[in-house]
Amino acid sequence: MEGFMKTSLNQASETAPDFRGNDGSLVSALKTLLFFTILMVTLPIGLYFASKAYIFEGSFEMSNTDSYFYAAIVAVLAVHVVLALFVYVAWTEGSSQRRKGKHD
């Protein structure tokens, strides 16, 4: 009975899956997500205030209410650009990993 238990435990430990090879891709995906999260927060807010103060009120000499409107359009466009870039990077990252798996 003891020999049976030792054999079954040894076989179970030998066939355990090894997930250490996926650590690099997980870290890469988390770095990409963190980068685009920071970009999603900082870029639209920064562009909003910069375009309001320097472009619309400074260069074009618009009124305060008009500059709010156009600066908000710039911020919304920045959000869409960041989202499109994230989708593109995520799509190409996934397809490159699949290609690497097929060639091995």
Summary of the structure (lengths in Angstrom):
residues: 104
radius of gyration: 25.7
end to end distance: 42.9
largest distance: 89.8
contacts: 238
relative contact order: 0.09
helix: 89%
strand: 0%
